[in-house]
Amino acid sequence: MELKHLTGFVAVAEELHFGRAAERLHIAQSPLSQQIKLLERDLGVKLFDRTTRTVRLTSAGQALVEPARKLLADASAVHRTVRAAHLGEVGRVSVGFAGASSYAALPLLTRAVTSQLPGIELVLEGQTYSGEALRRITDGTLDIGFVALPVRRGITARVVRMERLVLALPDSHPLADRTEVPVRALADEPIVTFPLSRESAVRDAMVQACHDAGFAPRIAQEAPDSYNMLALVGAGVGVAVVVESARNIHLEHVVFRPLAGGEVPVLPIALGWRGGNPSAALQAVLRVARDVLPTPEDAPAAAEPGS
């Protein structure tokens, strides 16, 4: 029993038409009919009831459909794994991430790597904010991370998202009635943000925007991640300056409003890795990332400070 015979069988079983199945496989109808006959001979059963007008699966044919699909899928996986090993596309790649921006981008990357690079295991390390990620990439304990610009010497970065800052606030807050909120309106507001120790680029951008508007932010409470931060906002503890991707986190009693004013920055979010890292697995993941996380048109020039 050959794989190409099972491929032909599955195509006919799904199309229930030899002509359409042959077109799908890009072969002539006669070789396809021969494949089915050889498969029936090998199995010792009739798989189809055929007339000049109709094609129907026999009970034996119906029983074969799912096992045949599984065998073909397994064979394809074996082929991809062996090819990956031949190309060096095997191993582990650690990925540091934190915050709403990476929550939006990370699933795109992980699904693509799982599908295209079955020999590579992604080790996902959450709550790894930009400052920590840059340090760990430099010292070799992290392969790749979602980071903010600028990056330190020796790290290569490619921008994958441009994030505007928005305001998250309780739906009962007076500022929620506005279509947009100027940064200076936050001067007397309690603010929930990431811990200073996390070296979050979002916190740094929020503090800088407040200073540019002429005041120091009043930090009411710190939260370890975007979800907890928004939960505190919904509980009325304060307001929070977050990236626009945080809108994808849906919590009751939390609304989002654009921030207005020249003080509001747009944050480039990048993938960063150590320049000159020889890992074939890392290079394979970066190739996939270029396809599924392309650089936005409005992104700044690639940050490649050198090694």
C-alpha positions in Angstrom: 0.0 0.0 0.0 1.6 3.2 -1.2 1.0 6.7 0.1 0.2 8.0 -3.4 -2.6 5.4 -3.6 -4.0 6.7 -0.3 -3.7 10.2 -1.6 -5.7 9.3 -4.6 -8.3 7.4 -2.5 -8.8 10.4 -0.2 -9.3 12.8 -3.1 -11.9 10.5 -4.7 -13.6 10.0 -1.4 -13.9 13.7 -0.8 -14.9 14.6 -4.4 -17.0 11.5 -5.2 -16.0 12.2 -8.8 -12.9 10.7 -10.5 -12.6 13.6 -12.9 -12.6 16.3 -10.2 -10.3 14.3 -8.0 -7.8 13.8 -10.9 -7.9 17.6 -11.6 -7.2 18.3 -7.9 -4.2 16.0 -8.0 -3.0 17.3 -11.3 -3.0 13.9 -12.9 -5.0 12.2 -15.6 -8.1 10.2 -14.7 -6.7 6.9 -16.0 -3.7 6.8 -13.6 -6.0 7.7 -10.7 -8.4 4.9 -11.5 -5.3 2.5 -11.7 -4.2 3.7 -8.2 -7.6 2.9 -6.7 -7.6 -0.5 -8.3 -4.2 -1.3 -6.9 -5.2 -0.1 -3.4 -8.4 -2.3 -3.6 -6.2 -5.2 -4.6 -3.8 -4.6 -1.8 -6.6 -4.4 0.8 -8.7 -7.1 -0.7 -11.9 -5.0 -0.6 -13.9 -2.8 -2.9 -13.7 0.8 -1.8 -16.2 2.5 -4.3 -19.4 1.6 -6.0 -19.1 3.1 -9.4 -21.5 3.6 -12.2 -21.3 5.8 -15.3 -23.1 8.6 -13.3 -22.2 8.2 -9.6 -19.4 7.3 -7.3 -20.2 6.1 -3.8 -18.1 4.8 -0.9 -18.7 1.3 0.2 -18.8 0.5 3.9 -15.1 -0.5 3.6 -14.3 2.7 1.9 -16.1 4.7 4.6 -14.1 2.9 7.2 -10.8 3.8 5.5 -11.3 7.6 5.0 -10.2 8.8 8.5 -7.3 6.3 8.9 -6.1 7.3 5.5 -6.2 11.0 6.3 -4.3 10.4 9.5 -1.7 8.3 7.8 -1.2 11.1 5.2 -1.0 13.7 7.9 1.6 11.7 9.8 3.6 11.1 6.7 3.6 14.8 6.0 4.7 15.6 9.5 7.6 13.1 9.2 8.7 14.7 6.0 8.7 18.2 7.5 10.6 17.0 10.6 13.3 15.2 8.6 13.6 18.2 6.3 13.8 20.5 9.2 16.6 18.4 10.8 18.5 18.4 7.5 18.3 22.3 7.3 19.2 22.7 11.0 15.6 23.8 11.8 15.5 21.9 15.1 16.0 23.0 18.7 14.5 25.4 21.2 14.0 29.2 20.9 13.1 31.2 24.0 10.8 34.1 23.4 10.3 36.9 26.0 7.0 38.8 26.0 4.9 41.0 28.1 2.0 43.5 27.7 -0.9 43.8 25.3 1.3 44.4 22.2 3.0 41.0 22.4 -0.3 39.4 23.4 -1.7 40.5 20.0 1.4 39.5 18.0 2.6 36.3 19.8 -0.2 34.0 18.7 0.5 34.8 15.1 4.1 33.8 15.5 3.6 30.7 17.6 0.9 29.3 15.3 3.1 29.8 12.2 6.2 28.3 13.8 4.2 25.3 15.0 2.9 24.7 11.5 6.0 25.5 9.5 8.8 24.5 11.8 7.7 21.3 13.7 11.3 20.6 14.8 11.5 23.8 16.8 10.1 24.3 20.3 9.2 27.8 21.3 9.8 28.4 25.1 7.5 31.3 26.0 8.6 33.4 28.9 5.9 35.8 30.0 6.2 39.1 32.0 9.5 39.7 30.3 9.4 43.5 29.8 11.6 45.4 27.4 14.4 46.3 29.7 14.8 42.8 31.1 14.4 41.3 27.6 17.3 43.4 26.3 19.5 42.4 29.2 18.8 38.8 28.8 19.2 38.8 25.0 22.6 40.4 25.6 23.8 37.9 28.1 22.5 34.9 26.1 19.7 33.7 28.4 16.9 34.8 26.0 16.9 34.3 22.2 14.3 36.8 21.1 12.0 39.3 22.8 9.4 41.9 22.1 11.2 45.2 23.0 10.9 48.9 22.6 13.3 51.2 20.8 16.0 52.2 21.1 17.9 48.9 21.7 21.3 48.6 23.2 24.5 47.9 21.2 24.9 44.3 20.0 21.1 43.8 19.6 19.4 43.7 16.2 15.7 44.8 16.1 12.9 44.9 13.6 9.7 46.8 14.2 6.6 44.7 14.0 3.9 47.0 15.5 3.3 50.7 15.9 1.2 51.3 19.1 -0.6 54.4 20.0 -1.2 55.2 23.7 -4.8 55.3 24.8 -6.5 55.9 28.2 -8.3 53.1 30.0 -10.8 54.4 32.6 -13.9 53.3 34.5 -17.1 53.6 32.4 -18.5 55.8 35.2 -15.6 58.3 35.2 -16.5 61.9 34.0 -13.7 61.7 31.4 -15.5 58.7 29.8 -18.0 61.2 28.3 -15.3 62.7 26.1 -14.4 61.5 22.7 -10.7 62.1 23.5 -8.8 63.1 26.6 -5.9 65.5 26.7 -2.9 64.3 28.7 -3.1 67.4 30.9 -6.5 66.2 32.1 -4.7 63.4 34.0 -2.8 65.8 36.3 -5.0 65.1 39.3 -6.0 61.5 38.4 -4.7 58.4 40.3 -2.9 56.3 37.7 -2.4 52.5 37.6 0.7 51.4 35.8 3.4 48.7 35.5 6.0 48.4 38.3 9.0 50.6 37.9 11.2 47.6 38.4 9.8 46.0 35.2 11.3 48.7 33.0 8.2 48.9 30.9 8.4 51.1 27.8 4.7 51.9 28.2 5.3 53.2 31.7 8.3 55.2 30.5 6.2 56.7 27.7 3.3 57.6 30.1 5.7 59.3 32.5 7.4 61.3 29.7 4.0 62.4 28.2 2.9 63.6 31.6 6.1 65.5 32.1 5.8 67.0 28.7 2.3 68.2 29.6 3.7 69.9 32.7 3.1 67.5 35.6 4.3 64.4 37.3 1.9 61.4 37.2 0.3 60.4 40.5 0.9 56.6 40.7 -1.9 55.0 42.7 -1.1 51.4 42.3 1.1 49.1 40.2 0.0 45.9 38.4 2.2 43.1 37.0 0.4 42.8 33.6 -2.2 44.4 31.4 -5.1 42.3 32.5 -4.5 43.0 36.2 -4.0 46.7 35.4 -7.4 46.9 33.6 -9.1 44.9 36.4 -7.9 47.7 38.8 -9.2 50.3 36.4 -12.6 48.6 36.3 -12.6 48.5 40.1 -12.2 52.3 40.2 -8.7 52.4 41.6 -7.6 54.8 38.9 -7.0 55.3 35.2 -4.3 53.7 33.1 -2.3 54.7 30.0 -2.0 51.6 27.8 -1.3 50.7 24.2 -4.1 50.4 21.8 -3.8 46.6 21.6 -5.2 46.6 25.2 -8.6 47.2 23.6 -8.6 43.5 22.9 -8.8 42.7 26.6 -12.5 42.9 27.4 -13.4 43.7 31.0 -16.7 45.0 32.4 -16.8 48.7 33.4 -13.6 49.5 31.4 -13.7 51.9 28.4 -11.0 53.3 26.3 -10.5 56.8 25.0 -7.8 58.3 22.6 -5.3 60.5 24.2 -5.0 64.0 22.6 -2.1 66.4 22.5 1.4 66.6 21.0 2.8 64.9 24.1 1.3 61.5 23.1 4.0 59.3 21.5 3.5 56.3 19.1 5.5 53.4 20.4 7.4 51.2 17.9 7.3 47.6 19.2 10.1 45.4 17.8 11.4 41.9 17.9 15.0 42.0 19.2 17.7 39.4 19.1 21.5 39.3 19.6 23.3 40.2 16.5 25.5 37.4 15.2 23.6 34.7 17.1 24.6 31.6 15.1 21.5 29.5 16.1 19.9 28.0 13.0 16.7 27.6 14.9 16.6 31.3 15.8 17.2 32.2 12.1 14.4 30.0 11.0 12.0 31.6 13.5 13.0 35.0 12.3 12.3 34.1 8.7 8.8 33.0 9.7 8.3 36.1 11.8 9.1 38.3 8.7 6.1 36.7 7.0 3.5 36.8 9.8 4.7 40.0 11.5 5.7 42.3 8.7 7.2 45.7 9.4 4.4 48.4 9.3 4.8 51.0 6.6 4.9 53.9 9.2 7.6 52.2 11.3 10.9 53.9 11.8 14.0 52.6 10.1 15.3 49.2 11.2 17.3 49.4 14.4 20.5 47.6 13.8 23.1 49.3 16.0 25.8 46.7 15.2 27.6 44.2 17.3 
